[in-house]
Amino acid sequence: MAKYKFGKSELYVPALSFGGNVFGWTLDEKESFKMLDELYYNGLTFIDTANNYSHWAPGNVGGESEAIIGKWFKESKKRHDIVLSTKVGGTMGDGTKGLKKGYIEGCVDASLKRLNTDYIDLYFSHYDDLETSQEETMETFNSLVKAGKVRYLGASNLEVERIESSNAIAREKGWAEYIAIQPLYNLYDREKYEHEYLPLVEEEKLAVMSYFALASGFLSGKYRNLDDIEGSSRKDMVKGYINERGMRIIDQLEILAKQHNATIAEIAIAWQVHKPSISTPIVSATSSSQLKSLIRSTEIKLSVEEIALLDKESEY
């Protein structure tokens, strides 16, 4: 799979990044190792995780995903073939969170230990911490870059003005800046990214790793009415998409899917891959067949007219 330069960094990544929240949650260690092997052999060598994945699963405390990835690194000897991103700041199983100096320093060392590595390619602030000064957070992140523990910095779930002001502080002080963001973005959830984040992305040439590329499964076409989600674990996440606009999007995806001999989900992801400002959508899979479908989505060539049709039918 072809690799592309990731924003202003010296990292080269594939068209998709793999969301590691499944490791230690919906995939046990053995299944996770199998998936990691398949990712590697298919050229999907960009893995995104977080220190708190997957604290929400029964019996988990956070760190499970990193620990599995780290064990795979140790056994496979493939650490240097992988671009790795992880995060700090989200709630751990014990309720701790934040972006204070001491907390970040403790968390990065714990992540490095779990991951069996001495560096993280891309380190994200997972959630904002309004009780800690941005100067303290950015100075701490800069010290991690200087120490070689982290190569580049990113921001996930921060409002655009907070990213902008954090980077302004970093530039003024000569510190490392956020070079990447992780926003919610898909054919349905377009407005916030396109209206708020995109101007800053273009101005500062930020790399973009979009999450929920399939709108929690809605853009697979599986859920077309409220009866379809009854009893589903995704009910609360998907019900807001089942409306007139949502159905317009699904109908247009279905037309293009038939024309390209593809699935609705593959066309939805292909649309994002074709968007110039999206560096690499974050996707996930729990089976070989799902992974093959994700790979096929990167091979679909949508015409300018087809992209325009999807843009029109998904207007907000």
Salt bridges, closest charged atoms under 4 A:
GLU29 OE2 - LYS71 NZ 2.95
GLU38 OE2 - LYS34 NZ 2.81
ASP48 OD2 - LYS87 NZ 2.78
GLU66 OE1 - ARG114 NE 2.84
GLU105 OE2 - LYS101 NZ 3.05
ASP109 OD1 - LYS149 NZ 2.79
ASP121 OD2 - ARG79 NH2 3.06
ASP121 OD1 - ARG151 NH1 3.06
ASP128 OD2 - ARG162 NE 2.67
GLU135 OE2 - LYS173 NZ 3.57
GLU159 OE1 - LYS192 NZ 2.99
GLU177 OE1 - ARG171 NH1 3.04
GLU194 OE2 - ARG190 NE 2.90
GLU196 OE1 - LYS192 NZ 3.09
GLU204 OE2 - ARG171 NH2 3.40
GLU230 OE2 - LYS235 NZ 3.11
ASP236 OD1 - LYS239 NZ 3.67
GLU254 OE2 - ARG224 NH2 3.42
GLU266 OE2 - ARG296 NH2 2.79
GLU306 OE2 - HIS260 NE2 2.96
ASP311 OD1 - LYS275 NZ 3.03
GLU313 OE1 - ARG248 NE 3.66
